[in-house]
Amino acid sequence: MARRGLGSSTSALRGADGASLALTRLRSGRHAMGREQVEGFQRTRMVSAMVEVAAEHGFLGAAVGRVVKRAGVSRRTFYDLFDSRENCFLAAFDWGVEQISGQLAEAYARESSWRDRVRSALASLLAFLDAEPQLARVCVVEALGAGTLVLERRARVLQDLAAALHASAPGTRGGSEPPLLTAEAVIGATFSVIHTRLSLGGEEPLTDLLGQLMALIALPYLGPRAAGEELARPAPEFPPPSRAADALAPNRRILERLNMRLTYRTVRCLLFVAEHPGASNRAVALGAEISDEGQASRLLMRLAGLDLLVRTCPGPGKPNSWRLTPHGEQVLEALPVA
């Protein structure tokens, strides 16, 4: 029999029990997922794994083997999505910067004066780095040794911060505007201090630096009096920031607990059973586009062993009947969809 997959509009497969099962294209909705969505999910797992491995072992120790093992994907999948380890680290750096930038922009917008806005954004940055030590390590420390591409991206990020600070900064008392170099120096010095603290480790939170760093920033723009006021200003309360890891939680935790690689074929199998509860081994093989029915049967048994699927046997000579378990439903809900 020629293999027909989900690409055909409608097909029928007659099982051993004489029942026919219509195999239709997966309808749009929460279970609609194509190869791009599966690859996006795999990419997210690898970026997350890179953050964890690079934070633990440094960029030089973040070998591809360690990353794919942590992510639960194959080397082939890794190189299908990333040209190199450096390229994967760059994606992790960009993701971290995106999370940090969102927090800074929100904190900056809460205040009205330039001084209070900068203080609020700086406080948010320090609190975020305290709450996300792995991302802090990757974006601030390990990025310096991660290759030319990452260094260039890091330089652009610092330039953008300096440009934003310069664009909104007040003029001096004499009416002249501090040069852009002033903002570049202030931003560079601020991140140099943070880099040193993270490199040395220690128990002191980065938020303890708020007054000193604000004094450093205020001095060239507002003068020594304002800098002194920042040094003496009491530290604000730091509510727990929304952690970057929460962007993937609780879905990320559900997916990371899976002791298997979620390949395109695996996801298609789960999706087909979700759309066709009661499907037989043969129907799943056809619907999930698995040419070898034996491979499909082995995959189904493995998914059952992971409590993603449950099998019922109607009786002797009758085909298996597969359905999602509650855990399987949770996993499908956790998958990113278009």
Buried (B, 14 or more C-beta within 10 A) or exposed (E): EEEBBBEEEEBEBEBEEEBEBEBEEBEEEEBBBBEEBBBBBBBBBBBBBBBBBBBEEBBEEBEBEBBBEBBBBEEEBBBEBBEEBBBBBBBBBBBBBEBBBBBBEBBBEEBEEBBEBBBBBBBBBBBBBBBBEBBBBBBBBBBEEBBEBBEEBBEEBBBEBBBBBBEEBEEEEEEEEBEBEBBBBBBEEBBEBBBEBBEEEEEEBBBEBBBBBBBBBBBBBBEEEBBEBBEEEEEEEBEEBBBBBEBBEEBBEBBBEBEEBBBBBBBBBBBBBBBBEBBBBBBBBBBBBBEEBEEBBEBBBBBBEBEBBBEEEEEEEBBBBBBBBEBBBBBBEBBBBE
